[in-house]
Amino acid sequence: MFAQLTILVLAGLAGPLLAFGRRGLIPVVIGELIAGFVLGHTGFGIVNSATQPLPVLSAIGFAMLMFSAGTHVDIGSPQIRQGFARGVLALAVVAVTAVPIGLLLDHSLGVGHPALIAVIVTGSSAAIAFPILEERNLAGPNVAFLIAWVALADSVTVVVMPLTLAKSGNPLEAIGGDAAIIAAGAFALFAASQGRRVKFAADMNVESLQRGWAWQVRISLVLLLGLSTIAQETGASTLVAGFLAGMVLVRLHESDRLTVQFTGVANGFFVPLFFVLLGAELNLRALFTSPSRILLAIGLAVAAVITHLIAARVAGHERHIATGLAASAQLGMPAAAASLGLSAGLLTPADAAALVAGGCLTLIPATIGSLLLARGGPATSPAAPPGTTAPHAT
């Protein structure tokens, strides 16, 4: 087991190595996926992602990935409130235009999941877009609109997407599970907010800091795993559980120390492991030998760009090209759909590979969009990440 984990952790180093340098345009996850391709079904077959305990570790990594994405979305932040109205309009336009595109792609290529295609096209990626905005220190009304739009798209599609891949024919069961997760998350947020007033909580945090107990990290993991348990028991998705847990944490405005500690656990081991194992599970050979699935990957990327450009223009945005391109970034949602679809047996290897490939292709126009925003938009001094309310927020 340790030998296999050593290989996987070494493979995960490909992500930072390929993304190294301030001008590096390759996201870390691309390097991790490439390493997985080499080790798995596409390449040499060294890693079998179905061998225990790899599925368990991958599931935890997936939950932590969505947790990290959720920490980029603070629904109470001034930036999201500032661009909320136009963000809602843009999301509605993308959703409306994505439905016929989903039907067209599904009918033309025989995928069998038109709703899934429409949801993926509608989505954006806060985990990709927000770090780019933070790194370039972008601000102003253009960025406020983009932040609100991406946050709303992420929040909505993260709930809807698993319903399109529900194992049962009745989506009400999954909807009920999502409702239970949201209710539990809201209760956890209320309880944590009230618990801060108790002297014991403050004293425990101080002593944990002095004695290295990582108390807040443990509590955060309890929240994440608890919501994931509800998802598992109710037929909902850990995608919703992880995302909501991250949103709860960012609303509590915890310290930078907690951010660093949790990031170390997630981005240092579990999240890279998830992407390497996902790459190992995907079979690009099936994609390359299926012209229709190559067209699906290209079609998804083109559809995402076109719909987001239209939405930015309809929303009346003065820099609609730059904003529409930046909002079209999609990687976490296609990766999540591929993982869920493969585990449930609802997607073929070629289908799953096409979804991830399409998401990777959107990173090219999204990067161009962020560069255009950086050239024409005002920059600020380093502050809080987009979507947060304080410099120390996660």
C-alpha positions as CSV (number, residue, x, y, z in Angstrom):
1,M,0.0,0.0,0.0
2,F,2.7,2.5,1.0
3,A,4.6,1.8,-2.3
4,Q,1.5,2.6,-4.3
5,L,0.8,5.8,-2.2
6,T,4.4,6.9,-2.8
7,I,4.0,6.5,-6.5
8,L,0.7,8.5,-6.4
9,V,2.2,11.3,-4.3
10,L,5.2,11.5,-6.6
11,A,2.8,11.7,-9.6
12,G,1.0,14.5,-7.9
13,L,4.2,16.6,-7.9
14,A,3.8,16.9,-11.7
15,G,1.1,19.5,-11.1
16,P,3.2,22.1,-9.3
17,L,6.2,21.4,-11.5
18,L,4.3,22.1,-14.7
19,A,2.6,25.2,-13.1
20,F,5.8,26.6,-11.7
21,G,6.6,30.2,-12.4
22,R,4.6,33.4,-12.4
23,R,3.9,33.0,-16.2
24,G,2.9,29.4,-15.9
25,L,-0.5,29.1,-17.6
26,I,-1.1,25.4,-16.9
27,P,-3.3,24.9,-13.8
28,V,-1.9,22.5,-11.2
29,V,-4.7,20.0,-11.7
30,I,-3.8,19.6,-15.4
31,G,-0.4,18.2,-14.4
32,E,-2.0,15.9,-11.9
33,L,-4.5,14.6,-14.5
34,I,-1.6,14.1,-17.0
35,A,0.3,12.1,-14.4
36,G,-2.8,9.9,-13.8
37,F,-3.2,9.4,-17.6
38,V,0.4,8.1,-17.7
39,L,0.0,5.7,-14.8
40,G,-3.5,4.5,-15.5
41,H,-5.7,3.0,-18.2
42,T,-4.4,5.4,-20.8
43,G,-0.7,4.8,-20.2
44,F,1.2,2.0,-18.5
45,G,-1.5,0.6,-16.2
46,I,0.7,0.9,-13.1
47,V,-2.1,2.2,-10.9
48,N,-5.5,0.6,-10.6
49,S,-7.8,3.2,-9.1
50,A,-10.3,0.4,-8.0
51,T,-7.7,-1.2,-5.6
52,Q,-8.5,-0.6,-1.9
53,P,-8.1,1.8,-0.1
54,L,-7.7,4.1,-3.2
55,P,-11.5,4.6,-3.8
56,V,-11.9,5.7,-0.1
57,L,-9.0,8.1,-0.4
58,S,-10.3,9.4,-3.7
59,A,-13.7,10.0,-2.2
60,I,-12.2,12.0,0.6
61,G,-10.1,14.0,-1.9
62,F,-13.3,14.7,-3.9
63,A,-15.1,16.0,-0.8
64,M,-12.1,18.2,0.1
65,L,-11.9,19.5,-3.5
66,M,-15.4,20.7,-3.3
67,F,-14.7,22.0,0.3
68,S,-11.9,24.2,-1.1
69,A,-14.2,25.4,-3.9
70,G,-16.8,26.3,-1.4
71,T,-14.4,28.5,0.6
72,H,-14.1,30.7,-2.4
73,V,-17.8,31.6,-2.3
74,D,-19.0,33.9,0.5
75,I,-22.5,34.8,-0.4
76,G,-22.5,37.7,2.0
77,S,-19.4,39.5,0.6
78,P,-19.7,43.1,-0.7
79,Q,-18.4,42.0,-4.1
80,I,-21.0,39.4,-4.6
81,R,-23.8,41.7,-3.4
82,Q,-22.5,44.5,-5.8
83,G,-22.7,42.3,-8.9
84,F,-25.7,40.1,-7.7
85,A,-28.4,41.4,-10.0
86,R,-26.4,41.2,-13.2
87,G,-24.9,37.9,-12.1
88,V,-28.4,36.4,-11.8
89,L,-29.3,37.7,-15.2
90,A,-26.1,36.3,-16.8
91,L,-26.7,32.9,-15.1
92,A,-30.3,32.8,-16.4
93,V,-29.2,33.6,-19.9
94,V,-26.5,30.9,-19.9
95,A,-29.0,28.4,-18.5
96,V,-31.6,29.2,-21.1
97,T,-29.2,29.0,-24.0
98,A,-27.5,25.8,-22.6
99,V,-30.8,23.8,-22.7
100,P,-31.1,23.6,-26.5
101,I,-27.4,23.2,-26.9
102,G,-27.5,20.3,-24.5
103,L,-30.3,18.7,-26.4
104,L,-28.5,19.3,-29.7
105,L,-25.2,17.8,-28.6
106,D,-26.9,14.9,-26.9
107,H,-29.1,14.1,-29.9
108,S,-26.2,14.5,-32.4
109,L,-23.7,12.5,-30.5
110,G,-25.9,10.0,-28.7
111,V,-24.7,10.7,-25.1
112,G,-28.0,10.0,-23.4
113,H,-27.6,12.7,-20.8
114,P,-28.9,16.0,-22.2
115,A,-29.6,17.5,-18.8
116,L,-26.1,16.8,-17.7
117,I,-24.6,18.5,-20.7
118,A,-26.8,21.5,-20.2
119,V,-25.8,21.8,-16.5
120,I,-22.1,21.5,-17.3
121,V,-22.3,24.2,-20.0
122,T,-24.1,26.4,-17.6
123,G,-21.5,26.1,-14.8
124,S,-18.4,28.1,-14.0
125,S,-15.5,27.3,-11.8
126,A,-14.9,29.4,-8.7
127,A,-11.9,27.2,-7.8
128,I,-10.3,28.2,-11.1
129,A,-11.5,31.8,-11.7
130,F,-11.1,33.2,-8.2
131,P,-7.5,32.3,-7.6
132,I,-6.6,33.9,-10.9
133,L,-8.4,37.1,-9.9
134,E,-6.7,37.0,-6.5
135,E,-3.2,36.5,-8.0
136,R,-3.7,39.4,-10.3
137,N,-5.2,41.6,-7.6
138,L,-8.1,42.6,-9.8
139,A,-11.0,44.8,-8.5
140,G,-13.7,47.1,-9.7
141,P,-17.3,46.6,-11.0
142,N,-16.1,44.3,-13.8
143,V,-14.7,41.9,-11.3
144,A,-17.6,42.3,-8.9
145,F,-19.9,41.2,-11.7
146,L,-17.7,38.2,-12.6
147,I,-17.4,37.1,-8.9
148,A,-21.1,37.2,-8.4
149,W,-21.8,35.4,-11.6
150,V,-19.3,32.6,-11.1
151,A,-20.3,32.2,-7.4
152,L,-24.0,31.8,-8.3
153,A,-23.3,29.5,-11.2
154,D,-21.1,27.3,-9.0
155,S,-23.7,27.3,-6.2
156,V,-26.6,26.3,-8.4
157,T,-24.9,23.8,-10.7
158,V,-23.3,22.0,-7.7
159,V,-26.7,21.1,-6.5
160,V,-28.4,20.4,-9.8
161,M,-25.6,18.4,-11.5
162,P,-25.8,15.3,-9.2
163,L,-29.5,15.1,-9.8
164,T,-28.8,14.5,-13.5
165,L,-26.8,11.4,-12.6
166,A,-29.1,10.1,-9.8
167,K,-29.0,6.3,-9.7
168,S,-32.7,6.1,-9.0
169,G,-35.4,7.1,-11.4
170,N,-36.9,9.4,-8.8
171,P,-34.8,12.6,-8.3
172,L,-36.9,13.6,-5.2
173,E,-34.8,11.3,-3.1
174,A,-31.6,13.2,-4.1
175,I,-33.4,16.5,-3.7
176,G,-34.4,15.5,-0.2
177,G,-30.8,14.6,0.6
178,D,-29.6,17.9,-0.6
179,A,-32.2,19.7,1.5
180,A,-31.0,17.7,4.5
181,I,-27.4,18.7,3.9
182,I,-28.4,22.4,3.5
183,A,-30.4,22.2,6.7
184,A,-27.5,20.6,8.6
185,G,-25.0,23.1,7.2
186,A,-27.3,26.0,8.3
187,F,-27.6,24.5,11.8
188,A,-23.8,24.1,12.0
189,L,-23.2,27.7,11.0
190,F,-25.7,28.9,13.6
191,A,-24.3,26.7,16.3
192,A,-20.7,27.7,15.5
193,S,-21.7,31.4,15.6
194,Q,-23.3,31.0,18.9
195,G,-20.6,28.9,20.3
196,R,-18.0,31.6,19.8
197,R,-19.7,33.5,22.7
198,V,-18.8,30.7,25.1
199,K,-15.6,31.2,27.0
200,F,-14.6,27.6,26.6
201,A,-14.4,27.9,22.8
202,A,-12.1,30.9,23.0
203,D,-9.9,29.2,25.6
204,M,-9.7,26.0,23.6
205,N,-8.6,27.9,20.4
206,V,-5.9,29.7,22.4
207,E,-4.6,26.5,24.0
208,S,-4.8,24.6,20.7
209,L,-2.6,27.3,19.1
210,Q,-0.1,27.1,21.9
211,R,0.1,23.3,22.0
212,G,-0.4,22.5,18.3
213,W,-3.6,20.6,18.6
214,A,-5.1,21.8,15.3
215,W,-8.5,22.0,17.1
216,Q,-10.2,24.0,14.4
217,V,-9.0,21.7,11.6
218,R,-10.5,18.8,13.5
219,I,-13.8,20.6,13.8
220,S,-13.8,21.5,10.1
221,L,-13.2,17.9,9.2
222,V,-16.1,16.8,11.5
223,L,-18.3,19.2,9.5
224,L,-17.1,18.0,6.2
225,L,-17.3,14.3,7.0
226,G,-20.6,14.8,8.8
227,L,-22.3,16.4,5.8
228,S,-20.7,13.8,3.5
229,T,-22.3,11.1,5.7
230,I,-25.7,12.7,5.2
231,A,-25.1,12.7,1.5
232,Q,-24.1,9.0,1.5
233,E,-27.0,7.9,3.6
234,T,-29.7,9.9,1.7
235,G,-28.5,9.3,-1.8
236,A,-27.3,12.9,-2.3
237,S,-23.9,13.8,-3.5
238,T,-20.7,14.6,-1.5
239,L,-20.2,17.3,-4.1
240,V,-23.0,19.3,-2.3
241,A,-21.8,18.3,1.1
242,G,-18.2,19.5,0.5
243,F,-19.2,22.7,-1.2
244,L,-21.6,23.7,1.6
245,A,-19.0,22.8,4.3
246,G,-16.6,25.2,2.6
247,M,-19.2,28.0,2.4
248,V,-20.0,27.5,6.1
249,L,-16.3,27.8,7.0
250,V,-15.8,31.0,5.0
251,R,-18.8,32.6,6.7
252,L,-17.2,32.1,10.1
253,H,-14.1,34.1,9.0
254,E,-11.6,31.9,10.7
255,S,-7.9,32.7,10.9
256,D,-5.2,32.3,8.3
257,R,-3.7,29.5,10.5
258,L,-6.8,27.4,9.9
259,T,-6.6,28.1,6.2
260,V,-3.0,27.0,6.0
261,Q,-3.5,23.9,8.1
262,F,-6.5,22.7,6.1
263,T,-4.9,23.6,2.8
264,G,-1.9,21.5,3.8
265,V,-4.2,18.5,4.5
266,A,-6.3,19.0,1.3
267,N,-4.0,20.4,-1.4
268,G,-0.9,18.6,0.0
269,F,-2.3,15.1,-0.3
270,F,-6.0,14.3,-0.8
271,V,-7.0,16.7,-3.6
272,P,-3.9,15.8,-5.8
273,L,-4.6,12.1,-5.1
274,F,-8.2,12.6,-6.4
275,F,-7.0,14.1,-9.6
276,V,-4.2,11.6,-10.2
277,L,-6.7,8.7,-9.5
278,L,-9.3,10.3,-11.8
279,G,-6.7,10.6,-14.5
280,A,-5.8,6.9,-13.9
281,E,-9.4,5.9,-14.1
282,L,-10.1,7.8,-17.3
283,N,-9.3,6.1,-20.6
284,L,-8.2,8.6,-23.2
285,R,-7.6,5.8,-25.6
286,A,-11.4,5.3,-25.7
287,L,-11.7,9.0,-26.4
288,F,-9.2,9.1,-29.2
289,T,-10.8,6.0,-30.9
290,S,-14.2,7.6,-30.7
291,P,-14.6,10.6,-33.1
292,S,-18.0,11.4,-31.6
293,R,-16.5,11.8,-28.2
294,I,-13.8,14.0,-29.4
295,L,-16.5,16.2,-31.0
296,L,-18.3,16.1,-27.6
297,A,-15.3,17.5,-25.8
298,I,-14.8,20.2,-28.4
299,G,-18.5,20.9,-28.5
300,L,-18.7,21.3,-24.7
301,A,-15.9,23.8,-24.6
302,V,-17.2,25.8,-27.6
303,A,-20.7,25.8,-26.1
304,A,-19.4,27.1,-22.7
305,V,-17.5,29.9,-24.3
306,I,-20.4,31.0,-26.6
307,T,-23.1,30.9,-24.0
308,H,-21.0,32.9,-21.5
309,L,-20.1,35.5,-24.1
310,I,-23.8,35.9,-25.0
311,A,-24.7,36.2,-21.3
312,A,-22.1,38.8,-20.6
313,R,-23.3,40.8,-23.5
314,V,-27.0,40.5,-22.6
315,A,-26.2,41.5,-19.0
316,G,-25.0,44.8,-20.4
317,H,-21.4,44.4,-19.3
318,E,-19.0,46.9,-20.8
319,R,-16.2,44.4,-21.1
320,H,-18.3,41.4,-22.1
321,I,-15.7,39.6,-24.1
322,A,-13.1,39.5,-21.3
323,T,-15.7,38.7,-18.6
324,G,-17.5,36.1,-20.7
325,L,-14.2,34.3,-21.5
326,A,-13.1,34.4,-17.8
327,A,-16.5,33.0,-16.6
328,S,-16.4,30.1,-19.1
329,A,-13.7,28.2,-17.0
330,Q,-14.9,24.7,-16.2
331,L,-12.9,21.9,-14.7
332,G,-14.2,21.0,-11.2
333,M,-17.7,20.3,-12.4
334,P,-16.8,18.1,-15.5
335,A,-14.3,16.2,-13.3
336,A,-17.0,15.7,-10.7
337,A,-19.5,14.6,-13.3
338,A,-16.9,12.1,-14.7
339,S,-16.1,10.7,-11.3
340,L,-19.8,10.3,-10.3
341,G,-20.8,9.0,-13.7
342,L,-18.1,6.3,-13.7
343,S,-18.7,5.2,-10.1
344,A,-22.5,4.9,-10.8
345,G,-21.9,3.1,-14.1
346,L,-23.9,5.8,-15.9
347,L,-21.1,7.1,-18.1
348,T,-18.8,5.2,-20.4
349,P,-15.0,5.7,-20.2
350,A,-15.2,7.7,-23.4
351,D,-18.0,9.9,-22.1
352,A,-16.1,10.6,-18.9
353,A,-12.9,11.4,-20.7
354,A,-14.8,13.7,-23.1
355,L,-16.3,15.7,-20.2
356,V,-12.9,16.2,-18.5
357,A,-11.2,17.0,-21.9
358,G,-13.9,19.6,-22.6
359,G,-13.3,21.2,-19.2
360,C,-9.6,21.4,-19.8
361,L,-10.2,23.1,-23.1
362,T,-12.2,25.9,-21.5
363,L,-9.1,26.9,-19.5
364,I,-7.5,28.3,-22.6
365,P,-10.2,31.0,-23.3
366,A,-10.6,31.6,-19.5
367,T,-6.9,32.4,-19.2
368,I,-7.2,34.8,-22.1
369,G,-10.2,36.4,-20.5
370,S,-8.3,37.0,-17.2
371,L,-5.4,38.5,-19.1
372,L,-7.7,40.9,-20.9
373,L,-9.3,41.9,-17.5
374,A,-5.8,42.4,-16.1
375,R,-4.8,44.7,-18.9
376,G,-7.9,46.9,-18.8
377,G,-9.1,46.6,-15.2
378,P,-7.8,48.4,-12.1
379,A,-5.6,46.5,-9.7
380,T,-5.5,46.8,-5.9
381,S,-3.1,45.9,-3.3
382,P,-3.2,42.3,-2.1
383,A,-6.3,41.8,0.0
384,A,-8.9,39.2,0.7
385,P,-9.6,36.6,-2.0
386,P,-12.6,37.3,-4.2
387,G,-15.8,36.4,-2.6
388,T,-14.6,36.9,0.9
389,T,-15.3,39.7,3.3
390,A,-12.1,40.1,5.3
391,P,-8.3,39.9,4.7
392,H,-8.1,36.8,6.9
393,A,-11.0,34.9,5.4
394,T,-10.4,31.6,3.8
